[in-house]
Amino acid sequence: MVMNKLIFFELNEVPTAIVDYYIKIRPKSWLARNFNALNKYETYSENKGHLSPWNTWPTVHRGVPSDKHFIADFNQDLSEVDDEFPPVWKILSEKGIKVGLFGSLHSYPLPENVEDYAFYVPDVFSPHYDTFPKNIEAFQKFNLTLSRMSPRNVDTSLPIKDTLRFVSNSGKLGVKLKTFKNLGQQLIEEKINSWKTVRRRTYQSVIAFDIFLKQLKVKKPDFVTFFTNHVASSMHRYWAASFPEEYENNKYDTEWIETYSNEICFAMDQTDQMLNRLGKFVDANPEYKLMITSSMGQEAVECEPWETQLYVKDLDKFFKYLGVTNSDDYEILPAMIPQLNFKVAGHLANDVKKKLDSFKVNGETVKYREQGKAFYSVDLGHHNLKESQIEIDKILHNIDEVGLTNMVIEDKSSSTAYHIPEGHMYIYHPSNQANPEYDSQIYSCDIASIILNNFGIQRKEYMNKTELISL
């Protein structure tokens, strides 16, 4: 039996420190006005080793740490892990709970029982634009194309065909007139201050939220997810501009700091508007509770301006030096740069692995992971290379010869903040009692169990047996 319907708002990588900072500088915001009425928890990711959203969100969704689910890269084959440690939306759907999913990581491909869902829009790293219902494909294709075009520097051009198809369907999909007015104002501001093109990443989330909210209002499923990365992206790039005092040796100049000092706040402003609209929805529909959650957080790390980063420019050239001479024998899969994810024809897998084992940049072996037969994830992105000596099979090559390039980073941003285990979970309902303090710390592995418990579903045997909070 459904107890509370849940809106699971996945606010990627935002730590409690950013929320505390935001409510101080925006005392009239929805977050500030409702902060005392939120049930507040600091979350902690149990994952060992390198933390990334592609391994911490599966921990939240599946209730097990990364040394059990082994999800480390986008678009790896998840068929086995889905059977052993299914995501919470799959468990709920199979128990007859009506689910709506929008953008949660590792949600591609569409499930076989997708018609049992209220709606299902996979994450932005999906290799295809399939959605349910099908009319959202116009947005998803537009969204995926923009994301592929602007992985590091923002590409100010627009894919004409995909843009026109999306715009012609936008009203039916739920995109608000106010959003288009704000987009128009954004384009005007870009003409005055070209650096503001960096805000286009945030506006992709704003458009997505409009579409999500219409689906929520029309279909009112029992459990919905909405994932957004726009604040995380801004924190990585511009923490050193917003909080320059947190660095012993801040190497960014005054002009850069002044230019980008408000970007985290701008991203949080858009988040607050989303939460304001969701708060009004919950007020009008008190059978719902709003859960605002991250899988981890960020904090300042010592850094320097990045003038360049190493990426693949010519795929055919690059794969030729990996021993793949036919472009039909490799497939690029979407990934969060600086990763390069790809599959190769099975008969070439061993030779490609040997080439990757010998792949060095300036004498340093390039790291990669093999995710099943013939699937590889290569970590590029070497920054500020004064020289670029590429070695494959103990043979030296110049950078152009192997299809690589040192891409100029337009905003000179580096990872000025990076991942920490501590994140957040805030729960809103108009019946909540005022409490300015954080209630406790909870493990991210327990979040899936908390959700299942809310719907009267017993947690899986492999999940933690810790005492759960009640929603």
C-alpha positions in Angstrom: 0.0 0.0 0.0 1.4 3.5 -0.9 2.2 5.6 2.1 3.7 8.8 0.7 4.1 9.4 -3.0 7.7 10.6 -3.5 9.4 13.1 -5.7 13.1 12.1 -5.8 14.9 15.3 -6.9 18.5 14.2 -7.7 20.6 17.4 -7.1 24.0 16.0 -8.2 27.0 16.5 -5.9 25.7 19.5 -4.0 27.1 19.5 -0.4 25.3 20.9 2.6 27.9 23.7 2.7 26.5 25.1 -0.7 22.9 24.9 0.6 23.9 26.7 3.8 25.8 29.4 1.8 22.9 29.9 -0.6 20.2 30.4 2.1 22.4 33.1 3.6 22.9 35.1 0.5 19.3 34.5 -0.8 17.1 34.9 2.4 13.9 35.2 0.3 14.5 32.0 -1.7 12.3 29.0 -1.4 15.2 27.1 0.3 15.7 29.8 2.9 12.0 30.3 3.6 11.5 26.6 4.1 14.8 25.5 5.5 13.6 25.0 9.0 10.7 22.9 7.8 13.0 20.5 5.9 14.0 17.2 7.5 17.7 17.5 7.0 20.3 14.8 6.7 24.0 14.7 5.7 24.6 11.6 3.5 27.8 9.7 3.3 28.9 7.5 0.3 30.4 4.2 1.4 32.2 3.7 -2.0 35.9 3.1 -1.7 38.5 4.7 -4.0 37.6 7.1 -6.7 34.2 8.8 -6.3 32.3 9.8 -9.4 28.6 10.2 -10.2 28.6 7.2 -12.4 29.5 5.0 -9.4 27.9 6.8 -6.5 24.4 7.1 -8.0 24.2 3.4 -8.6 25.0 3.0 -4.9 22.0 5.2 -4.1 19.7 3.5 -6.5 20.7 -0.1 -5.8 21.5 0.0 -2.1 25.0 -1.5 -2.4 28.5 0.1 -2.6 30.6 0.1 -5.8 32.7 -2.9 -4.7 29.5 -4.9 -5.2 27.7 -3.3 -8.1 31.0 -2.7 -10.1 29.3 0.1 -12.2 32.2 2.4 -13.2 31.4 3.8 -16.6 28.5 4.9 -18.7 27.0 2.5 -21.2 28.7 -0.6 -19.8 26.5 -3.7 -20.0 24.3 -3.7 -16.9 22.2 -6.8 -17.7 23.8 -8.9 -15.0 24.0 -6.3 -12.3 20.3 -5.3 -13.0 19.4 -8.9 -12.1 21.5 -9.1 -9.0 21.1 -5.5 -7.7 18.2 -3.9 -9.5 17.7 -0.1 -9.3 14.9 1.1 -7.0 12.7 2.1 -9.9 12.7 -1.4 -11.3 11.8 -2.9 -7.9 9.0 -0.5 -7.4 7.6 -1.0 -10.9 7.6 -4.8 -10.5 5.6 -4.3 -7.3 2.9 -2.4 -9.1 4.1 1.1 -8.0 3.6 3.6 -10.8 7.0 5.2 -11.5 8.1 8.2 -13.6 11.8 8.5 -14.4 13.6 11.5 -15.9 17.3 11.6 -16.4 18.5 9.3 -13.6 22.0 8.0 -14.4 22.4 4.5 -15.9 18.7 4.4 -16.9 19.2 3.4 -20.6 17.9 1.4 -22.3 14.1 1.6 -21.8 12.8 -1.4 -19.7 10.8 -4.1 -21.4 7.8 -3.2 -19.3 8.1 0.6 -20.1 4.4 0.9 -20.6 3.9 0.1 -16.9 5.7 3.4 -16.2 4.1 6.8 -16.2 7.0 8.2 -18.2 10.6 7.2 -18.8 13.3 9.6 -20.1 16.8 8.1 -19.8 20.0 10.0 -18.9 21.9 12.4 -21.1 24.6 9.8 -21.7 22.3 7.5 -23.5 23.4 6.4 -26.9 19.9 6.8 -28.4 17.0 9.2 -27.8 14.3 6.6 -27.0 11.7 7.9 -24.5 8.3 7.0 -23.1 6.0 8.5 -24.1 7.4 8.8 -27.6 6.6 12.5 -28.0 9.3 13.4 -25.6 11.9 12.1 -28.1 11.9 15.6 -29.8 13.3 17.0 -26.6 15.6 14.1 -25.9 17.2 14.2 -29.3 17.8 18.0 -29.0 19.1 17.5 -25.4 21.6 14.7 -26.3 22.8 16.7 -29.4 23.6 19.8 -27.4 25.3 17.8 -24.7 27.6 16.1 -27.3 28.4 19.4 -28.9 29.5 21.1 -25.7 31.3 18.6 -23.5 34.0 21.1 -22.4 33.7 24.4 -24.3 30.2 25.6 -25.1 29.4 25.3 -28.8 27.2 28.4 -29.5 25.8 26.9 -32.7 22.5 25.0 -32.7 21.5 21.8 -34.5 18.9 23.3 -36.9 16.8 20.3 -37.6 16.7 19.0 -34.0 16.1 22.5 -32.7 13.1 23.2 -35.0 11.6 19.8 -34.2 11.9 20.4 -30.5 10.6 24.0 -30.6 7.6 23.0 -32.7 6.7 20.5 -30.0 7.8 22.5 -26.9 4.4 23.9 -26.0 2.8 20.4 -25.9 5.7 19.1 -23.9 5.3 21.7 -21.3 8.1 24.3 -21.9 6.9 27.5 -20.3 6.7 30.9 -22.1 8.8 32.3 -19.2 11.6 29.8 -20.0 11.7 31.0 -23.7 11.8 34.6 -22.5 14.7 33.7 -20.2 16.4 32.0 -23.1 16.0 35.0 -25.3 17.4 37.2 -22.5 20.3 34.8 -22.2 21.1 35.1 -26.0 21.1 38.9 -25.7 23.4 38.8 -22.7 25.8 36.5 -24.6 26.1 39.2 -27.2 27.1 41.7 -24.5 29.3 39.3 -22.5 30.4 36.3 -24.5 31.6 34.4 -21.4 28.0 33.9 -20.3 27.6 31.2 -22.9 28.7 28.9 -20.0 25.1 29.3 -18.6 23.7 27.3 -21.5 24.4 24.1 -19.6 22.1 25.3 -16.8 19.3 26.2 -19.2 19.3 22.6 -20.6 18.2 21.5 -17.1 15.6 24.3 -16.9 14.0 23.1 -20.1 14.1 19.5 -19.0 12.5 20.4 -15.7 9.5 22.1 -17.5 8.9 18.9 -19.4 9.3 16.7 -16.3 6.9 18.9 -14.2 4.2 18.6 -16.9 4.5 14.8 -16.8 4.3 14.9 -13.0 1.2 17.1 -12.9 -0.7 15.2 -15.6 0.1 11.7 -14.6 0.8 12.0 -10.9 2.7 8.7 -10.4 3.6 7.3 -7.0 7.4 7.7 -7.4 9.3 10.0 -9.7 12.9 10.9 -10.2 14.5 14.0 -11.8 18.3 14.3 -12.2 20.2 17.5 -12.8 23.9 18.1 -13.0 23.9 21.9 -13.6 25.1 22.9 -10.1 27.7 20.2 -10.0 29.1 21.4 -13.3 29.3 25.0 -12.1 30.9 24.0 -8.8 33.7 22.0 -10.5 34.6 24.9 -12.7 34.0 28.0 -10.5 34.4 27.1 -6.9 37.7 29.0 -6.9 35.8 32.1 -8.1 33.0 31.9 -5.6 35.2 31.0 -2.6 38.7 32.2 -3.4 39.5 32.4 0.3 39.4 28.6 0.6 42.7 28.2 -1.3 46.1 28.6 0.1 47.4 29.6 -3.3 44.6 30.6 -5.7 46.3 30.9 -9.0 43.4 32.5 -10.8 43.7 36.2 -11.4 41.3 38.8 -10.1 39.5 39.3 -13.5 38.7 35.6 -13.7 37.4 35.5 -10.2 35.2 38.6 -10.6 33.9 37.2 -13.9 32.7 33.8 -12.6 32.2 34.6 -8.9 28.3 34.4 -9.2 28.0 31.3 -11.4 27.4 28.8 -8.5 24.8 31.2 -7.2 23.2 31.5 -10.6 23.0 27.7 -10.9 21.4 27.5 -7.4 18.9 30.2 -8.3 17.6 28.0 -11.1 17.5 25.1 -8.7 15.5 27.2 -6.2 13.0 28.0 -8.9 12.5 24.3 -9.6 12.1 23.6 -5.9 9.6 26.4 -5.5 7.4 24.9 -8.2 7.8 21.4 -6.7 7.0 22.9 -3.2 3.8 24.4 -4.5 2.9 21.1 -6.1 3.4 19.2 -2.8 1.4 21.9 -1.0 -1.5 21.3 -3.4 -1.0 17.5 -3.4 -0.1 16.6 0.2 0.0 12.9 -0.6 3.5 13.7 -2.0 6.7 14.3 -0.2 9.7 16.0 -1.9 13.1 14.3 -1.4 16.1 16.5 -2.5 19.1 14.2 -2.6 22.8 14.0 -3.7 24.9 10.9 -4.0 28.0 12.8 -2.6 29.4 16.3 -2.5 32.2 18.6 -3.5 34.8 20.8 -1.8 37.7 23.0 -2.8 40.9 21.4 -4.1 44.1 23.1 -5.0 44.2 23.8 -8.7 45.6 26.0 -11.5 44.1 27.5 -14.6 43.8 24.9 -17.4 44.8 26.4 -20.7 44.5 23.1 -22.7 43.3 19.6 -22.3 44.2 16.5 -24.4 41.3 15.0 -26.4 40.7 12.9 -29.5 40.1 15.2 -32.6 40.2 12.6 -35.4 38.7 9.3 -34.4 39.7 7.4 -37.5 43.3 8.4 -37.0 43.3 7.5 -33.3 41.7 4.1 -33.9 44.1 3.4 -36.7 46.9 3.5 -34.1 45.0 1.2 -31.9 44.9 -1.3 -34.7 41.3 -0.6 -35.9 41.5 0.4 -39.5 37.8 0.1 -40.5 35.5 2.8 -38.9 32.7 0.1 -38.9 34.8 -1.8 -36.3 34.5 0.8 -33.5 31.6 2.5 -31.8 31.9 5.6 -29.7 29.6 5.6 -26.6 28.6 8.8 -24.7 30.7 9.5 -21.6 31.5 12.4 -19.3 34.8 13.9 -20.6 37.7 13.5 -20.2 36.7 9.8 -20.6 36.5 8.2 -24.0 34.2 5.2 -24.0 34.1 2.9 -27.0 33.4 -0.7 -28.2 35.4 -2.5 -30.9 34.7 -5.6 -32.9 35.2 -8.7 -30.8 38.0 -10.1 -33.0 40.0 -6.9 -32.4 39.6 -6.7 -28.6 42.9 -8.4 -27.6 45.0 -6.3 -30.1 43.3 -3.1 -28.9 44.0 -4.0 -25.3 47.7 -4.5 -26.0 47.8 -1.1 -27.8 46.1 0.6 -24.8 48.6 -1.1 -22.4 51.4 0.6 -24.4 49.7 4.0 -24.7 51.7 6.7 -23.0 51.6 10.5 -22.9 55.0 12.1 -22.1 56.2 8.8 -20.7 53.1 8.3 -18.4 50.9 5.3 -19.1 47.3 6.4 -19.9 44.8 4.8 -17.6 41.9 2.8 -18.9 39.3 0.3 -17.8 38.0 -2.8 -19.6 34.3 -3.3 -19.0 33.5 -6.6 -20.4 34.7 -8.0 -23.8 35.6 -5.2 -26.3 34.3 -2.3 -24.1 37.0 0.3 -23.0 36.9 3.5 -21.1 40.1 5.6 -21.6 41.0 8.5 -19.3 42.3 11.4 -21.4 42.2 15.1 -20.5 45.8 15.7 -19.7 46.1 19.4 -19.1 48.6 22.2 -19.8 51.0 19.9 -21.7 54.1 21.9 -22.7 54.9 19.1 -25.1 52.9 16.2 -26.3 55.0 13.0 -26.8 52.7 10.2 -27.7 53.9 6.6 -27.5 52.1 3.5 -28.7 53.8 0.1 -29.1 57.1 1.8 -28.0 57.0 4.0 -31.1 56.9 7.8 -30.6 54.3 9.9 -32.6 53.5 13.5 -32.8 50.1 14.5 -31.5 48.4 15.3 -34.9 49.6 12.0 -36.3 47.5 10.0 -33.9 44.4 12.2 -34.1 44.8 13.9 -30.7 44.8 17.6 -29.9 45.4 19.9 -27.0 42.0 21.7 -26.9 42.1 25.3 -25.7 39.9 25.7 -22.7 38.0 29.0 -23.2 37.1 29.7 -19.6 40.4 28.3 -18.3 38.4 26.4 -15.6 39.9 23.3 -14.1 38.4 21.1 -11.4 38.5 23.8 -8.7 36.3 21.6 -6.5 36.2 17.8 -6.4 34.2 14.9 -5.0 33.8 14.1 -1.3 31.7 11.4 0.3 29.5 13.8 2.2 26.2 14.8 0.4 22.7 15.8 1.5 19.1 14.7 1.8 16.3 17.2 2.5 12.7 16.1 2.8 9.8 18.6 2.4 6.2 18.4 3.4 4.0 21.2 4.7 3.2 19.2 7.8 6.9 19.0 8.9 7.7 20.5 12.2 10.3 23.4 12.4 13.8 22.2 13.1 16.9 24.3 12.2 19.3 21.4 12.9 20.4 18.5 10.8 18.8 15.3 12.1 21.6 12.8 11.6 24.0 11.3 9.0 22.8 8.5 6.9 24.6 6.2 4.5 23.9 6.5 0.8 23.4 2.8 0.6 20.3 3.1 2.9 18.4 5.6 0.6 17.0 2.8 -1.6 15.9 0.9 1.5 14.2 4.1 2.9 12.3 4.5 -0.4 11.2 0.9 -0.4 10.2 1.1 3.2 8.0 4.1 2.4 6.0 2.0 0.0 5.7 -1.0 2.4 8.2 -3.1 0.4 10.8 -5.1 2.4 14.4 -4.2 1.6 16.5 -6.8 -0.3 18.6 -9.2 1.7 21.8 -7.8 0.3 21.0 -4.2 1.5 22.3 -2.8 4.8 20.5 -3.9 8.0 20.8 -0.5 9.6 17.9 1.3 11.3 16.0 3.3 8.7 14.5 6.7 9.1 10.8 7.1 8.4 9.5 9.5 5.7 
